[in-house]
Structures are given as C-alpha cells and as structure tokens.
Amino acid sequence: MSVACGVECVLVVGCIRWAWKRCTYIGNNDSATWPEATCEEFEPVPRLCRTILAVYEPNLHKPKFPPPGGYRLNPDWVVKRVTYEQTSGRAPPYLIYCDHEHKEIVLAIRGLNLLSESDYKVLLDNRLGKQMFDGGYVHHGLLKSAIWVLNNESETLSKLWIDNGRSYKMIFAGHSLGSGVASLLTIIVVNHKDRLGGIPRNLVRCYAVAPARCMSLNLAVKYADVIHSVILQDDFLPRTATPLEDIFKSIFCLPCLIFLICLRDTFIPEGRKLRDPRRLYAPGRMYHIVERRFCRCGRYPPDVRTAIPVDGRFEHIVLSCNSLSDHGIIWIEKESEKAFARLKEASAETTTSPPKVQKFERLKTLEKEHKDAIERAVSLNIPHAVGVGEEESSTQKEEEEPIEDITFEASQKHDEDASTSKAQGSDARTSLHEVVETLLNRDESGKLQLKRESTGPE
C-alpha cells in the first residue's frame, strides 16, 4: 500500500512540475542567451512590415492603417499589385514596390486570409515528407506558390533590376502564409540567379515576418545568410511543428490544440526531433522582439535579439493569451518600429568608431555565426547537413545546373525513387534543379509552367 502511495505521489509531483514549467515558460526564454541585434541590420524590418501591410490596403492613397510615424510608402513607386482574382488561387496577393530611397526592389506577400478558400488549398497541399528540396524537405503547396510567383514576375523583377543599374537589392518579404512563399522563392532565386538577370546572392534578401515552419533544419541553417525571420514575443506559428494544415483546420479551437501539442512534445526527446529530416522549421536567421517579462504586467520597451539557432530553435509552445495577437502584422509593425527607434538611440550613444568600420566588423561576425551554425548542425548529425566547404561547392554546382524538361510521369517516378532511397536508409539528396523539374515544364517561349498534378487520393 505504501509503495502505491509513493508512486502516486511521484506522479502527482511530476505532473505539477510539468504544469508549472509549461505555465511559467514565456517567449523571453527562447532567446535569453542571444546577443542584441544592431541598428543597421534591423533597420529594414519596420519599413518592410509597412510594405507588407500595404498589400492589405484597398487604397494606398487613403490607407486604413496609416503609420503613426517613421516610414511611409510612396504609392507612386508601386509597380504592380496582384489580387486573388489575378492569382486564381495559386498564390496569396502581393505587390511589387520599387523603393528608390533605399535602392530596393520589394516583392511583398500578404498572410493568410481566413475567408479565402484558395489560401486553405495552398496549406492543405502538403503531407509530411512529401516534397524533397535541395537535400531537405519543404512544404509542397508553398513551393508551388513560390514557383508560380516567379513564373509570372521574373520578367518584371529582372527588368526593374537591370533598369536601375543592377545595383538595387532584391527583397522578398511576407507575413505568415506569405512568409513561407517568400522564403522558398528566395532559395530558388539564389540558386537560379539567371531567372532575374543574373542577380548575385549578396543582393538577394528575404524577411519572413511571423514565419511559417516551411523547411527542414538543414535548409533553414544553410540559407540563414539571405533569409531573416522576425518573431514577436509569444507568436505561436514559428513554434509549433504541427503541420500548417492541421493548425488552420483547428483555428477555432487553437488553445486546445496548443495545449495538446505541449503535452505531446514533453515525451519527445530533443535528439529525436533533430534527427527527423521531415520536421519543418522557421527559416533562416532569427530576430526575436521581446517586450514582456515574467511576472510583469504590460508591454516594455522592446529588445531585439538575434542568432542562428540549431538546437532549441523555437521548439516550445508558449501558453500565453498573446500567442495569437503577437502574430498580427499590425502589432509586429508597431513593435518593430519602437525596437528600431530604441536601437538607433542606443547606437547614437555608444558610437566610438567610424560607421564603416563597425559595419565591416558586424559583417564578419554574421559570416562567422553562419559558419558556426552550419558546423553545429553537422556535429549534431542533422540529416543532409553539410560542412562549410561542401556547402559552398554544392551551392555553386546547383547555381550552374540548368532547368530541364520533365513529364508528370517522370515526376511520379522521381518521388517513388526518393521514397525508396529513404526506406533503404540512404542519404537521398535531391538537387534544386531536379525539384523544379518535377513541378515545371517549359512552353515554346521558354517560360516555366506549373504541371497539373493528379487529384486522386494519396
């Protein structure tokens, strides 16, 4: 009898301990050891949030969400706006904006519209481990949307870049659902720079705001030099590895789903998560905006912390009443503006050397952090992770490989071969051009076109 009572006491204490740790876990803990971001590297975030917010506006000359201050978008510099009717449900709405003040060409993609059936179709076009991509896995529906956008806008973007002296940066930005499309679009452009007039990698950037988990860990680390994820405090979407389609199927019972995810993840070891090549993560370098503290009420002046995490990459759901509100683009835009003003003020107070020297030193630091993250991924035996030298040669090889024609039957055969290789335990690596081949073909004019896929049961 005493043994049974002892076991019950141990179980009760264990449950209480787990509940206490989960209920007291806050978003601040995810980046507690990260260094603070600099003013220069975080400077694009507030104005790109404003550009993304412009996609939601019906009239840019009379915005519904006027900025309280700071950056204002010039409607005359908007090159193109694309609506749901024009995309025919293949991609979320977006706009192309040529920012002559900052010498940037921006393609901004909006987030999920809960009233749009086509957005749900993009989310549901996926199955865990369905799409191999550049040696890892990605969300299939988001990849197809990214390719569709590139097909339709490559000529426009290429012309804008060439007409402006090939000196402007090419920026892909997106919120929520759009962040996944923007991230995968960036990877394709980086590896097939000829699609945009031969633009070099150092002029391509992606800012994924409230990012969806859309790529495997090796890809998230590999492209951390060009993709930047911006997360506000307790945002739920970058933290849950539950497939996007399951999240939005349960959107009206999201608190229950979040609690069940917390309970499930308690019994999954960290090493097992890292070794699962199909597990998707938020992409690139992370910028975490922190504005709330434990056992303190209200919002505080926001801090911005940055790192390229490998293990512990936003793996823990935060049981917070702000998990949904922190996902909103309006809140992110406001808090990023405050954070940038704070960083700018701190930078002005502590400047002791010429800005060019500081910028050069920070650039070297970012490069070292990226190499360290890749080496860390290799040391943890992350599937398909490659070393620094191998990663560079692999990237160069992929950039040189052309996109060739392929039929849908060959695409099906390719997927079967990849599944067979995985079942045999081989280190299956699908290069980028092969993935694009399986989804595209060329018409007589040479333009890439999406293949129509089978609608039968999977």
C-alpha positions in Angstrom: 0.0 0.0 0.0 2.8 2.4 0.9 4.6 1.6 -2.4 1.4 2.5 -4.4 1.0 5.7 -2.4 4.7 6.6 -3.1 4.2 6.0 -6.9 1.1 8.2 -6.9 2.9 10.9 -5.1 5.8 10.8 -7.6 3.3 11.0 -10.5 1.5 13.9 -8.9 4.7 15.8 -8.2 5.9 15.1 -11.8 2.6 16.4 -13.3 2.7 19.5 -11.1 6.3 20.2 -12.0 5.5 19.8 -15.7 2.4 22.1 -15.5 4.4 24.7 -13.6 7.2 24.7 -16.1 4.8 24.9 -19.0 2.7 27.7 -17.5 5.7 29.8 -16.5 7.5 29.3 -19.8 7.5 32.7 -21.7 8.7 33.8 -25.1 11.6 35.6 -23.4 13.2 32.3 -22.6 13.7 31.3 -26.2 16.3 34.0 -26.8 17.6 34.6 -23.3 21.2 33.9 -24.3 21.2 35.6 -27.7 23.1 38.8 -28.4 21.3 42.0 -29.2 20.8 43.0 -32.8 22.4 46.1 -34.2 20.6 49.1 -35.6 22.0 48.6 -39.1 20.8 45.0 -39.6 17.4 45.6 -38.1 16.7 48.8 -40.0 14.8 47.3 -42.9 12.3 45.4 -40.7 9.9 48.2 -39.8 9.6 49.6 -43.3 9.2 46.1 -44.9 6.4 45.4 -42.4 4.8 48.6 -43.6 5.2 47.4 -47.2 3.6 44.1 -46.4 0.8 45.9 -44.6 0.2 47.9 -47.9 -0.9 44.6 -49.6 -3.8 44.5 -47.2 -4.8 48.1 -48.1 -7.6 48.6 -50.7 -6.5 52.1 -51.4 -2.8 53.1 -50.9 -3.6 56.8 -51.1 -6.2 56.5 -48.3 -4.8 53.7 -46.1 -6.9 52.1 -43.4 -3.8 51.5 -41.3 -1.9 54.8 -41.5 1.6 54.6 -39.9 1.9 56.6 -36.7 5.3 57.8 -37.7 8.5 56.8 -39.4 8.5 55.2 -42.8 5.7 55.9 -45.3 5.2 54.0 -48.5 5.0 56.1 -51.7 2.0 54.9 -53.8 3.7 56.2 -57.0 6.5 53.7 -56.6 4.2 50.7 -56.6 4.9 48.9 -59.8 2.3 46.2 -59.7 -0.5 44.9 -57.4 -1.8 41.4 -57.8 -5.2 40.3 -56.3 -6.8 36.9 -55.6 -8.6 37.1 -59.0 -5.3 37.5 -60.8 -3.6 34.7 -59.0 -6.5 32.3 -59.5 -5.8 30.9 -56.0 -2.3 29.8 -56.9 -0.7 32.3 -54.5 -1.7 34.9 -52.0 -2.0 38.6 -53.2 1.2 40.6 -53.4 2.7 43.8 -54.7 6.0 44.9 -56.3 7.4 48.1 -54.9 10.5 49.9 -56.2 11.9 51.8 -53.2 14.2 54.4 -54.8 15.0 56.0 -51.5 16.6 52.8 -50.1 17.5 51.3 -53.5 15.4 48.2 -53.1 13.0 46.2 -55.2 10.5 44.7 -52.9 8.0 41.8 -53.6 5.7 41.8 -50.5 3.2 38.9 -50.0 0.3 39.0 -47.6 -0.6 36.4 -45.0 -3.5 34.0 -44.7 -7.0 35.3 -45.3 -9.4 33.2 -43.2 -12.2 34.0 -45.7 -10.2 32.8 -48.7 -10.7 29.2 -49.8 -7.6 29.3 -52.1 -5.3 30.1 -49.1 -6.5 26.9 -47.4 -5.9 24.9 -50.6 -2.3 26.1 -50.6 -2.0 25.0 -46.9 -3.6 21.6 -47.5 -1.4 20.8 -50.5 1.1 19.0 -48.3 2.0 15.9 -46.4 4.8 15.4 -44.0 7.9 14.4 -46.1 6.0 14.8 -49.4 8.4 17.2 -51.1 12.2 16.8 -51.1 14.0 20.0 -51.9 17.7 20.8 -52.2 18.7 18.0 -49.9 15.9 18.6 -47.4 12.1 18.9 -47.1 9.7 21.8 -47.6 6.0 22.5 -47.7 4.8 21.4 -51.1 1.9 23.9 -51.5 4.1 26.9 -50.6 6.8 25.7 -53.0 4.3 25.6 -55.9 3.1 29.1 -55.0 6.6 30.4 -54.9 7.3 28.9 -58.4 4.1 30.4 -59.7 5.0 33.8 -58.5 8.5 33.5 -60.0 7.0 32.4 -63.4 4.7 35.5 -63.5 7.0 38.1 -62.1 10.6 37.1 -63.2 10.4 39.4 -66.3 9.1 42.4 -64.3 11.7 42.0 -61.5 14.5 41.4 -63.9 13.7 44.5 -65.9 13.4 46.6 -62.7 16.8 45.4 -61.5 18.5 45.9 -64.9 16.9 49.3 -65.5 18.2 50.6 -62.1 21.8 49.8 -62.9 21.9 46.3 -61.4 22.7 47.9 -58.0 19.3 47.7 -56.2 18.8 44.9 -53.7 16.1 42.3 -54.4 13.9 41.9 -51.3 11.3 39.2 -50.8 9.1 39.8 -47.8 6.0 38.1 -46.5 3.8 37.6 -43.4 2.5 34.3 -42.1 1.5 32.2 -45.1 3.3 34.7 -47.4 6.5 34.3 -45.4 6.7 30.7 -46.5 6.2 31.6 -50.1 8.8 34.4 -49.9 11.3 32.1 -48.2 11.1 29.3 -50.8 11.0 31.9 -53.6 14.3 33.3 -52.3 16.0 29.9 -52.3 15.0 29.3 -55.9 16.2 32.8 -57.0 19.6 32.3 -55.1 20.2 29.0 -56.9 18.8 30.2 -60.3 20.0 33.8 -60.4 19.7 33.8 -64.2 15.9 34.0 -63.8 16.4 37.6 -62.5 19.1 38.8 -64.9 22.0 37.2 -63.1 21.5 38.9 -59.7 24.2 37.9 -57.2 23.4 36.2 -53.9 24.7 39.2 -51.8 21.9 41.4 -53.3 19.1 39.0 -52.5 17.3 39.1 -49.1 14.2 37.7 -47.6 12.3 38.9 -44.5 9.9 36.4 -43.2 7.6 38.1 -40.7 5.8 35.8 -38.2 7.2 32.9 -40.3 5.6 29.6 -41.0 7.7 26.5 -40.5 8.2 25.6 -44.1 11.7 23.9 -44.5 13.8 21.3 -42.8 16.5 22.3 -40.4 19.5 21.8 -42.7 17.9 24.3 -45.2 16.9 26.7 -42.5 20.6 26.9 -41.4 22.1 26.8 -44.9 20.2 29.9 -46.1 20.5 31.9 -42.9 22.7 34.4 -44.7 19.9 35.5 -47.0 16.7 34.7 -45.1 15.7 36.6 -41.9 12.8 35.6 -39.7 11.1 38.2 -37.5 9.2 36.9 -34.5 7.2 38.9 -31.9 7.5 37.5 -28.4 5.0 34.6 -28.0 3.8 34.1 -31.6 2.5 30.5 -31.9 3.2 29.8 -35.6 7.1 29.7 -35.6 6.9 27.4 -32.5 4.7 24.6 -33.5 6.0 21.8 -35.7 2.4 20.6 -36.2 1.7 20.8 -40.0 0.1 24.1 -41.1 -2.9 22.3 -42.4 -3.7 20.8 -39.0 -3.2 24.2 -37.3 -5.7 26.0 -39.5 -8.1 23.2 -39.5 -8.3 23.8 -35.7 -8.2 27.5 -35.9 -11.4 27.8 -33.9 -10.1 25.5 -31.2 -6.5 26.7 -31.3 -5.9 26.9 -27.5 -6.9 23.2 -27.1 -4.6 22.2 -29.9 -1.7 24.2 -28.4 -2.1 22.5 -25.1 -2.2 19.0 -26.7 1.0 19.9 -28.6 2.7 20.9 -25.4 1.7 17.6 -23.8 2.9 15.6 -26.8 6.3 17.3 -27.1 7.0 16.6 -23.5 7.6 13.0 -24.3 9.7 13.5 -27.5 13.4 13.8 -26.8 15.3 16.7 -28.3 17.7 14.4 -30.2 14.8 12.6 -31.9 13.4 15.9 -33.1 16.7 16.9 -34.6 17.2 13.6 -36.4 13.8 13.7 -38.1 14.6 15.1 -41.6 10.9 15.7 -42.4 10.4 18.0 -39.4 9.9 21.6 -40.6 11.3 24.8 -39.0 11.1 28.5 -39.3 13.7 29.7 -41.9 17.0 31.5 -41.7 18.4 33.8 -39.1 16.0 34.7 -36.3 15.2 38.2 -34.9 13.2 37.9 -31.7 11.4 41.0 -30.5 10.9 40.7 -26.7 8.6 43.1 -24.9 7.2 41.2 -21.9 8.9 39.8 -18.8 8.0 37.1 -16.4 5.5 38.2 -13.6 5.4 41.7 -15.0 2.3 43.3 -16.4 2.1 45.3 -19.7 4.5 45.9 -22.5 8.0 47.1 -22.0 10.4 48.9 -24.4 11.1 46.1 -26.9 14.5 44.4 -27.2 15.7 42.7 -30.4 17.9 39.6 -30.1 19.3 37.6 -33.0 21.0 34.3 -33.6 21.1 31.3 -36.0 19.9 28.6 -33.5 20.2 24.9 -34.4 19.1 23.0 -31.3 16.4 24.8 -29.3 15.1 26.6 -32.4 11.7 27.9 -31.0 10.6 24.3 -30.1 8.4 25.2 -27.1 4.9 26.4 -27.4 4.1 29.4 -25.1 0.9 29.1 -23.2 0.0 32.8 -23.4 -3.0 34.9 -24.1 -0.8 36.9 -26.5 0.1 33.9 -28.8 -2.5 35.0 -31.4 -2.2 38.8 -31.1 1.6 38.6 -31.4 1.1 37.0 -34.9 -0.7 40.1 -36.3 1.2 42.2 -38.8 -0.1 45.4 -37.3 1.3 44.7 -33.8 4.6 43.5 -35.3 4.9 46.7 -37.4 4.3 48.9 -34.3 6.7 47.0 -32.0 9.4 46.7 -34.6 9.2 50.5 -35.1 9.7 51.0 -31.4 12.5 48.5 -31.3 14.3 50.2 -34.1 14.0 53.6 -32.5 15.5 52.1 -29.3 18.3 50.5 -31.2 19.0 53.7 -33.1 19.1 55.7 -29.8 21.5 53.2 -28.2 23.7 53.2 -31.3 24.0 57.0 -31.2 25.0 57.0 -27.6 27.7 54.2 -27.9 29.3 55.1 -31.3 33.0 55.3 -30.7 34.4 54.4 -34.2 33.5 55.3 -37.8 30.3 53.6 -39.1 32.1 51.8 -42.0 34.5 50.1 -39.5 31.5 49.0 -37.4 29.6 47.7 -40.4 32.6 45.7 -41.6 33.2 44.1 -38.2 29.5 43.2 -37.9 29.5 41.7 -41.4 32.4 39.5 -40.4 30.6 38.5 -37.2 27.5 37.5 -39.2 29.5 35.4 -41.5 31.2 33.6 -38.6 27.9 33.0 -36.9 26.6 31.4 -40.1 29.6 29.1 -40.4 29.4 28.1 -36.8 25.7 27.3 -37.2 26.4 25.0 -40.2 29.2 23.3 -38.3 26.9 22.9 -35.3 24.3 21.2 -37.5 26.9 18.8 -38.8 28.1 18.0 -35.2 24.5 17.2 -34.2 24.2 14.8 -37.1 21.3 16.8 -38.7 20.2 14.8 -41.7 21.6 16.2 -45.0 23.6 18.9 -43.2 26.8 19.7 -44.9 30.1 21.2 -43.9 31.1 24.8 -44.8 33.4 23.9 -47.7 30.9 21.3 -49.0 28.1 23.7 -48.6 29.8 26.3 -50.8 30.7 23.9 -53.5 27.3 22.4 -53.5 25.7 25.9 -53.9 28.0 26.7 -56.8 27.1 23.4 -58.5 23.4 24.0 -58.1 23.6 27.5 -59.5 25.3 26.2 -62.7 22.9 23.4 -63.3 20.1 24.3 -65.9 16.4 23.5 -65.5 15.4 20.8 -67.9 12.0 19.5 -69.2 10.3 16.6 -67.4 6.9 15.0 -67.7 4.4 14.3 -64.9 5.0 10.6 -65.2 8.7 11.2 -64.6 7.8 13.3 -61.6 5.9 10.5 -60.1 8.7 8.1 -60.7 11.2 10.6 -59.1 9.0 10.7 -55.9 8.8 6.9 -55.8 12.6 6.7 -56.2 13.2 9.2 -53.4 10.8 7.3 -51.1 12.6 4.0 -51.9 16.0 5.6 -51.2 14.8 6.9 -47.9 13.4 3.5 -46.9 16.7 1.9 -47.6 18.4 4.4 -45.2 20.5 6.1 -47.9 21.4 9.8 -47.8 19.0 10.8 -50.5 19.7 14.3 -51.8 17.5 15.9 -54.4 19.2 18.9 -56.0 17.2 22.1 -56.5 17.0 21.9 -60.3 15.5 18.3 -60.1 12.8 19.5 -57.8 11.9 22.4 -60.1 11.9 19.9 -63.0 9.3 17.8 -61.2 7.0 20.7 -60.8 7.6 22.7 -64.1 8.0 22.3 -67.8 8.8 24.8 -70.5 6.5 26.0 -73.2 7.6 27.1 -76.7 8.6 30.5 -75.4 10.9 29.0 -72.7 8.8 30.3 -69.8 8.4 27.9 -66.8 5.0 26.5 -66.3 3.4 24.5 -63.5 2.4 21.0 -64.3 -1.2 19.9 -63.4 -1.0 17.3 -60.7 -3.2 14.3 -60.1 -6.2 14.9 -57.9 -6.6 11.2 -56.9 -6.2 10.0 -53.3 -2.7 10.0 -51.9 
